[in-house]
Amino acid sequence: MISSSQYRFNILLLLVALLITVYANGDNTDDSKPHINPMDGMFGGQNQVCQSYSCPKPYVPVNKWPLSITSTGCQSNNGMMMTMGGANDAYKHVEHCCHHKQACYQICGSNKQACDKELEKCMDEGCTELPGLTPEEAPSMSEDDKQKETEECKKTTGIVKLLANMSGCNEYDGQQRRVCECVEKDKLEEKMERVLRNFYKKYNPDGIDKVKGLVTKTDGKRSMFSKILYGLVKKYDGAIKKTKPETIDPLKMDL
């Protein structure tokens, strides 16, 4: 007899499977006409390229300070994943991947496709390495048990990957508008240095002497600055405010 939490999870899988079917097949049966996917307006499609935030000339976008990076983890990734009662450990090996992906969207100048690809790579590694095992669990697990754990992990993360690929640009665009500000181009490096200096003051005061070198490393390029800032956010995990997503019972949804 399956538990209520497993039943809810199965319902969710069924809903996702139905979405996949519609997404794959569409409703256009006339081959003489271009195929139109009825879900494209909702999800955007995995090949959709999201444009980076832009400012009117002569201004350029750069990350605001203070940073305001929040994440609800894998269960509400892309704002589309529903939480399941009793399934809090479902993503224990890859939860950090979802936190980093959501943080990536919240770095001004980040590339959505690169963020999503990193999510997939991180999850593949997590399901193989199983970092969520406690020091007590790891030594006692047999190779067969680890293999089963890996397989279950891949099944679960497949849903997150799917939704990330199917999502459009709305979440990414909204986050970029929130975290970017426009500054005069000749003041860009000054702003970069201020953001990095404030970051180190808050999260690693002993490393503040690295700021000048990092600014030089950007060579005035905003894309390089975004990569550096994202790398620091991942390294100093306290920069991400982790919150619990709102729980939605699939059985009580209005379909």
N, C-alpha and C positions, 0 to 999 in steps of 0.2 A: 504493500500500500504506500503510495507516494505521499510526501508531506505537502502541506499547503504552500510552503515556500517553493518547493519543486514544481508544484502545479502552476503557480503564478509564473515561474520561469519558463515553463513549457508554453504557456499562453503567449508570453513575450516572444519566444522563438517562432511561434506560429505567425504572429503579427508581422515579424520581420521577414519571414519566408514569403508571406503574401505580398509584401512591398517589393521584395526582390523579383517575384514573378511578374508583377505589373511593370516594374522598371525594365526588366529584360524584354518583355513581349510587347508592351505598349498596346494601343487599341486600333492601330492603323493597319487594316488588312489589304489595302490596295497597294500592290507593289509598284504600280506605275507612278505613285506619288512619293515625295520624300517622306521618310519615316519620322513621325513625331512621337516622342516619348511623353506620355501624359504626366510623368513624375518630374520632368525636367524643371518645371517651374517651382516645384517644392524642394528638390534636392540639388539642382544645378548640374549634376553629373560630375564624374571624377576627372574629366578632362578639362573642366572649366578653369580658366586662368583668372585668378583674382588680382585686380589691379592694386598696386601699392598706394598708400595715402599720398596725396599731392597738395601743394600749396600754390597760391597765386604768386607769380614772379614779382619781385626778386626774392621771395621767401622760400625756405626749404623746411621740410618736416624733421623733427628730432624728438626724442623721448622726453616726456615731462618728468619733473621731479617734484614731490616724491613719487616713487613707483607705487602703483596700486594694482598688484597682481594677485588674483584670487583663483582658486581652483576647487572644484567639487569632485575631482577624480574621475574614474572610469565609468561609474554608474550613471553619470549624467553627461558624458562626453558629447560635445556639440549641442548640448541642451536637448538631446533627443532620446538619450538612454533612460529608461525607467528603472527605478530602484526596486529591488525585490526583498521582501522581508526575509531575514535569515540568510541572506546571501552576501553578507558583508565581507567574507573571506574570498569571494569569487575572484577578485583581482589582486590578491595579496602579493603575487609575484611581479605584477606589472603596474601597480598603482602609481609608482613614481613616473612611469612613462606618460600617463595621462596628465599628471600634474605638470610635467615639463612641456607637454604639447599645448596645454591651455596657457601656460606661461609664454610659450613661443608666440602665440597669437597676440599677446599683450606686450610685445616688444615692438616699438615703432620701427617700421621698415622691414619687419620679418617677412619671409616668403611663405605663404600658406602651404603650397605644395611641398616645400622643404620641411615644414613643421610636420605635415602628415606622413611624409616618408620616414622621418626620424621616429615618429610614433610606431610605425610598423616594425622598423629595425629593432627598436628598444623592446617591443613586445616579443618579438621572435627570440631575442637574447634572454629575456626574462623567463619565458616558458622553457628554455633550454637549461638555464643556470639555476632556476628556482630560488632566487634570493629571499623569498618570503618564508622559507623554512627557518624555524627557530633552531638555536644551537642544540636543543634537546632532540628535535625531530630529525635533523639532517643525518646524524650518525646512525640512527636506528632504522632508517628507510632502506629497503632493498632496492636493487636496480629495477625490478619489476614495478615496485611502488612508485619510484621516481618516474618511470616511463608513463605510468597511468596518470600521475600528477601533471606531467608535461602535456599529455593528450587532452586532459580536461582543461588545462590552461589555454591551449590553442583553440579549443572549441569556444570557450568564453570570449577570448580576445578577438576571435573572428568577427563577432558582432560589432565590436568597437571599431575595428578596421573598416568594416563594411560601411558603417554610418559615417565615418570620417571621409571615405571616398565618395559617398553619395551626397554629402552635404554641399550646399552652395557657399556663397561668399558672405552671407548675412552676418554670421557670428564674427568672422574675421574682420569684415569691414567695420562692424560696430565697435570692436575692441580697438582697432586702429584709430578710429575717430576719437575714442576716449583717451588714448595714451599719447597721441601725437600732438605737438604744438608747432606752430610756424615761427621761424626765426629768420633774421636777415642772414644771407649766405656768408657774409664776412664775419659773422659772430658765431658760426656753427662750431668751430673748434673750441671756442670759449665755453659754449654750452655743453659740449661733450665732456670737457674737463670738469665742469661743475657737477654734472650728473655722476661721473665716475668718482670724483672726490667725495661727494656726499654718500655714495654707495659704500665706499670703503670706511668712511667715518662711522657708518651705522653697523656694518656687518664684519669688518675686519680692520680696525684702526691701525694695526701693526703693518698692514700692507699698503698704506696710503702713498708710500714713496714709489709705488708702481704706476701711479696714475699718469705721470708725464710720459713714460715709455709707452703706455697703452694708447695715449692720444697720438703720439708720433706714429704708432703702428697703424692707426686708421688711415693715415695719409690723406686726411680730410674727406674720406669716403664714408657716406652714411651707412652703406651696406656692411662695411667692416666694423663700424661702431656697433651696429645691431648685433652682429655675431659675437663681439666681445662682451657686450652687456648681457646677452642671453647666456653665454658661457659662465659669467659670474653669478647669474641668478640660479643656474643649475648647481654650481659649486657651493653657494651659500644658500641652502635650502630655506632658511628662515625668511628669505625675500618673498616666498610664495605663501600667501595666507590660505590655508586649507580649511574648507568648510564642508559641512555635510549637505548633500543635495536633498531637496524636498522629496519625500517618499510618495510615489504614485502607485496605487493598486491597479493593475491592468484590468482586474475584474470589475472595477467600479468606473471605468472610463466610458464616456459617451462616444460610441463608434458610429 
